[in-house]
Amino acid sequence: MTPEEQHIRKWRLILGGGDNDGTSQQLGKQDQQIDDALSALYDSEKKGGLGASSPNVSRWLGDIRSFFPNTVVQVMQQDALQRLNLTQMLLEKEMLEQVEADVHLVATLMSLRGVIPDKTKDTARQVVRKVVDELLRKLAQPMQQAVTGSLNRSVRNTRPRHNEINWHTTILKNLKHYQPAYKTIIPETRIGYGRRRTALKDVVLCLDQSGSMGTSVVYSGIFGSVMASIPAVNTKMIVFDTMVADLTEELTDPVELLFGVQLGGGTDIQLALTYCQQVITRPLDTVLILITDLYEGGNPAHLRKRAQELTDAGVQLIVLLALNDEGAPSYDHDNAQFLTNLGVPVFACTPDLFPDLMAAALSKQDIAGWASRQDIVLKK
C-alpha cells in the first residue's frame, strides 16, 4: 500500500464510513473488523451498538484486544462503560476474564461490590489483585525510599547502634582523625539515623469515598499499604461518606482494603475530620492527608471549624483534590479558599509525585514551595 493509500485508509477509519465518508476507500477484512469494533462503540446510537447481548460484548472485548494496544483497549472499555452503560458486563465471570484491567476498572468494581454475584466475586478479586500487584511493583520502592530517606535525614542519633550508623556522614565528620599508619579513620564521633523501630511520624490518610473519587481511593489504598510497612511511620486509613470507617487494620492487604470501600453516597467531611481529631495523639508529629473535592454534604461551618482546630493544634494538614493522572477536578472553591487562608495547601497530585510529597511533608518542608517546584498550581 502506497503512503497515499495508507493515508486515505486512516481517514476512512477515522470518519467511519456512511454519510461522513468522502474517501470511497474499500476496507480489507481486518480493517472492516476494526471499523465494526469502533462503530459498535462510537456509532452506537445509529447502528444499535453492542446491545445487551453477552456474546456480542464478549466478542467485542476479544476484538479490541486483538486490534489495539492495551492503552487504547483501556480507553475503549472505559468509554463503553460510560457511553453504553455496560456495567452489567462486569457482573459476569466470562466478561471479567477478558477485560484489560486498570485502575479505572478497579474503581468500577469497587462501586459494584454490593451487587457482584457470588460466582463472580473470586474473579473480581483476581482482577483487582492483578492491578494492585502491578501498582505495588511500580510505586512501592519510590514510596519507601522517599519516606525512609526523608526521616533518616531529619532525625540524627549521636549514639547509634551498628545497624543505625550513617557511614557517609560519619566518615566526613571524622576525616580529621585519619591515621596514615593504619590507612583508616578513627570514628571518634558516630552519626546515626533515628531508631527505625519507633514510629517517628504519624500519617493519617482520610479518603472521601464518593463515586467521583474512585481512582484516588485506589492509589491511596496502595500508598497507605506501602507506608504501613515502614516501621518509622505509623499510618492510619480513614474512609468516609456520610459515615466514617477506620480501615487501618486492612492496610496489610490492599485488596481487602479496597473491597472494604463502598464508593458512592453522600459526603460529610466534618464528621471525618472529627474522627481524625480523636485518633491523632501527637499533633506536632502528624501529617493528615485529606483527599476530597471539598463538596461538603454536612455542615460547612463545622468543616471549617475542625480544620482550624487541627491546624491550631499543630497538625500538618494537606488537602488533595485528586490523587490520579486525570488533571484538576471540580471542587468547592469557597472551602478551598478558606483552607488556603489557613495556610493549608490545596491541590491535585499525580501518583508519581505522591512519594516526594510525603517525603517533603514528613520532613516539614514548605509544601507550597515544594508544589511550586513541581509546577503544581495551588487551588483557591
N, C-alpha and C positions, 0 to 999 in steps of 0.2 A: 504494500500500500504506500503510495507516494505521500510526502509530507502534507500536500494539499488535501488529499483524500482523508488522511488521518485527522486533519483539522476539521473538515466537514463532518466526519464521524463523531467527533467530540461534541460539535454543536448540535448534531441530531439528538444525541443522548441528553444533552442539557435541555433542549427545547421540548423533548418528549413526544414529538410527532403530532399528528392531528392538525388542528387549525393553527397551532403555533409554529408548525414546521414549514420552513421555506427552503429546506435543503434538498428535498427529493432523494435523500440518501436511503438506500436499501440496507437493512441491517443483516449481518450474518446470524447464525443460530445462537452463538453465545452472547453477542451484543443484544439480540432480541430478548434473551433471558434476563440480561442486566436491565434492559429497558422495562420489562414486565415487573421486575422486583421494585424498581424505583416508582413506577406508575402505581403499583398496588398501595404504596405508602403516600406518595405526594400528589397523586391524582385520584385519591380515594373517593372524593365526592362525585367525580364524573364517571368513574369506572367501577364503583362498588367496593374497591379496596379489598382488604383481606377478609372482611366479614367476621362472623363469629365461629367459623369452622376451624376446629383444632387442626385437622390435617392441612388446611391451607396455611395456617400460621406456622405450623411445624415445617412445612416445605419451604416457606418464605425465609424462615430463620436459617435453614440449611443453605439456601441460595445465596443470601447476602454474605454468609461466612465464606462461601466459595469464591465470590466475585470481588470482595472488598477487603482491605486490611482491617485489623482489629480496631484501630481508632475510628474508622468510618462505621464499622459494624456497631460500635457502642453508641455513636451518634444516632444512627438509624433506629436502633432499639429504643432509645430514649424518645425519639420523635414518634415512634409507633405507640408507645405508652401514652404520650400526651395527646397526639392527634386522633388516634383511633380508639382510645380508652381500652387498651388491650391488657390491663392489669390482670384480667382473668387468666391470661396465658401463664402467669407466674404462679398460679394455684395448681398447676398440673405438672406432675413429675417429669413427663416427657419433654415439656417445654423448658423447664429449668435446666435439664441436662444439656440443652442445646444452646442456651443463650451465652453470650460473651459477657462474663462477669466483670463489673467495675464498681466504683464507689457509688454511683447513682443507682445501680441495681440493688446494692446492699441497702441503701436508704429506702428504696421502694419496698423491699422485702420486710424491712423493719416496720414500715407503715401498715403492711398487710399481715403482720404477725398474728393478730387475733382471728383471722379468717382462713389461714393456711390449713388445708386438710391434713389429717394425721399422716396419710400416705406420702405427703409431700414435705413434711417437716424435716426429715433427715436430709433430703436432697437440698432443701433451702439452707440448712446449716452447712452442708458441704460447700455450697456456693459462697456463702459468707466467709467460711474458713479459708477458702482459696484466696479471696480478695484480702482478707486480714493478713494472711501469711505473706502475701506479696508486698503489702504496705509495710509490714514489720521489717522485712528484708531491706526495704528502701529507706525507712525512716528511723529505725531503732538505733543504729550506730551513730548517725549525726546527733540524735537527741541525747544519747548517753554521753558522747564526747563533749557536747556543748555544755550540758548541765554539770557534769562532773568536773570538767575543766574550770568552769566558772567558780564553783565552790572551792576547788583546790587553790585557785589563785587568791580568793578573797579571804581565806582562813589560813593563817600560818601557825605553826606549832614549833616552839623552840626546844621542846624535849620530845622529839618524835621517836616512835618505835622504828625498828629497822625497815618494816614494810611501808612506813609513812614518810620516809626521807625523800625530799625533793633534791635529787642528786645534782641536777644542773645548777640550782640556786646555791646549794651547799658548797659546791666546788668554787663557784665565783666568789662566794663570801670568804673562802679560806685560801685564796691564791697566795696571799702574803705568808702563808705557813708552808709553802712548798719546800721540800727537803731534797736538795740536789743529790746528796749522797745516796738517798734511797729512791730517788726519782718518783716521789709521791707527795701527796698533800696530807697534812695532818688536819682532819676535820674538827678543829677546836670548837667551832660553832656549827651546830647542825640545824638546818631549816627543814621543817616538815609540813605536810598538808594537815588539814584538820582531820580528826579521827572520823573515819567514814562510817563507823558502826553506829554513831549517834546522828539522829536527824538534825542537820544544821538549819534547814529551812522547811517551812510548811507550804504546800501548794494546794489550793482548792480550785478545782475546775467546776464551774457552775454553768450547766448547759440548759438552754431553752430547747425543749423537745417539741415545739410546734412544728407543723409539717414543712414549713419553709426552711427549717434549719437542718434538714436531713443529712446532707453530706458533711456539714460542720460537726454534727454529732459523731459521725463515723470516724473522722480524723481525730476528734477529741478523745474518743474511746481508745484509739491506737496510742496516741501520745500519753494518755493517762496511764495505760498499762505499762508503757516503757518507763515512765517516771516512777511508777510504783516499784519497779525492780531496782531502783537506785537507793541504797541504804541511807545516803545523806539527805534524801528528800522524803518527807512524809506527805504523801499525796492522797487527797480525798476527791471523790467524784460525786457530784450532786446534779441530779436532773430534775426539771420541773415543767409543769404546765400550770393547771390551777391547783395542783398538789405538788409536794416535794418528795423525791425518793433519793435515798442515800445508797449509791451503788458501789461504795468503796470496797466492799468485800468481794465484788465481782472483777476487780481490776486484774486479778491474776489470770483471768481468761477473757480476753476482749470479745470473743464470740458470744459468750454468755452475757457479758455486759451489754452488747448491742441488742441482743434479744430481750434484755430487761428494759429497754427503752420503748416507750409507746409513742410514736410520732403522731402529732395531731392534737387537736383540742385547743383550749384557751391558754392564756399566759398570765401568770401572777408573779412578776419579778420581785416585788417587795416581800412576798412570802418566802421566796427562795433566799433573798438576802438576810431575812430574819433568821432563817435556819443556819445560814453560814455564820452569822454572828455567834450563834450558840456553840458551833463546833470549833471556832477559832480560839485557841488558848494562848497563842503567842503572837499577838497582832504585829509587833515590830519585826517579826521574822516570818511573816506570812505574805504570800503573793496570791491574790484572788483574781482569777481569770473568769470574767463573766462573758459568756458567749450568747448573744441575743441581738435581735434587731431593735430592741428597746420599745417595741409597741406594748405598752402596759395595759393588760386587761383588768388589773386590780386597781389599786389606789395610787395614782402618780405621785401624790404628795408624800405618801408613805415610802414609795420607792426612793424619792429624793432624800428623805429623812434618813433612811437606812444607809444610803451611800455616804451621806455626810458623817454619820456616826462611825462608819467603818474607816473612812479616811482620817477622821479626827483621832481615832484610836491608834493610827499608825499603820494600818493595813495598806499594802500596795495594791490598789485596785486598777485593773486594766480591763477595758471593755472591747471585745472583738465582735464586730457586727457580722462577721462570717469567718470561717476557717476553711476555705476551699480555693479552687483556682478560677472561680467564676466571676471575679470582679466585685465591685461595690454593690451591695444590695440596697433595697429600700429599707429605710429606718426612720425612727421617730426623731425628728430634728430638734424638737424642744427638749426632750430628755438628754439628747446628745450635747446640746448647748449647755445645759445645767451641769452635766458631768465634766465637761471641758472647763467650765468656770471653777470647778472644784480642783482642777489640776489632774483629772483622770483622763488619760489618753483613750480616745475612741477611734477605732479604725478597723478595716478588714485586713486579714492576714492570710497569705498563702501557706500551704503546709510546709513548703521547703524553707520558709523563713521562721517558722514557729520555734524550732530549736534555738536559733540565735536570739529570738525574742525572750525565751525563758532564761537563757544564759544572762542576758542583759538585766532582766528583772531580778534574778536571784542575786546578782552582784550589785544591785541597787544603782544601776546606771540610769541616766535620764532617758526615759523611754521615748519622749518626744524627739530628743536628739537622735536616738537610735533610728526611729521611724524616718526622720528626715534623711539620714544617710542611706536608707534603703529606698528612697524616693517614694515613700508611703505618705499620702496626704491624710492628716488627721481630720476627723469629721467634727462638724459643729452645726 
